[in-house]
Amino acid sequence: MTPIFGVTGWKNSGKTTLTTRLIAEFARRGYRVSSIKHAHHAFDIDVPGTDSFRHREAGATEVAIVSASRWALMHELRPNDAADREPSLDEIVARLGPADLILVEGYKRERHPKIECRRQQSHDKGPLAPTDPMIVAIATDNTAEHAGGTGDLPRFDLDAVAEIADFIAAYHALPKPRADAAAQTA
């Protein structure tokens, strides 16, 4: 089973920035990384007027777009179909291809190890860690938090991406990537 590690926190806490930087760091090290981003709002990854958009608009439940450089599978949740519902994190993970690590942004209520992002400028500053035993570390821009005072979880500066990646790799005991894989991403 592919190890999963999450990045969680309130809106504007730095989740996306940290997640993308961690993806880049693990890829640079030669790891094959997949990611899952949970959105709390409607979104569209297809452009109106394209053929794939027209397929979906016509009623296709799933549309695959395939080219020599990438492929995507879109699944439309139809509100009039009682069987159609937002899939669980486990169901999405099961659809992913092979990887060394899956980084998950969001899904704060799911039961996988996570790092909590905290920014002084975020709207909600209430810590999540005291009520979520799956939060195993904190990443913050608040230097006062680095000194402790909110539990004994490891703390990192939000910009300490290499240190956070080291922590995640150690947490999951990730094997060192092959030297040829690391050389290809350098």
Secondary structure as GFF3:
##gff-version 3
##sequence-region A 1 186
A	DSSP	beta_strand	4	8	.	.	.	ID=ss1
A	DSSP	alpha_helix	15	28	.	.	.	ID=ss2
A	DSSP	beta_strand	33	37	.	.	.	ID=ss3
A	DSSP	alpha_helix	51	58	.	.	.	ID=ss4
A	DSSP	beta_strand	62	66	.	.	.	ID=ss5
A	DSSP	beta_strand	71	75	.	.	.	ID=ss6
A	DSSP	alpha_helix	89	95	.	.	.	ID=ss7
A	DSSP	beta_strand	101	105	.	.	.	ID=ss8
A	DSSP	beta_strand	114	118	.	.	.	ID=ss9
A	DSSP	three_ten_helix	129	131	.	.	.	ID=ss10
A	DSSP	beta_strand	135	140	.	.	.	ID=ss11
A	DSSP	alpha_helix	143	146	.	.	.	ID=ss12
A	DSSP	beta_strand	155	157	.	.	.	ID=ss13
A	DSSP	alpha_helix	161	171	.	.	.	ID=ss14
A	DSSP	alpha_helix	179	185	.	.	.	ID=ss15
###
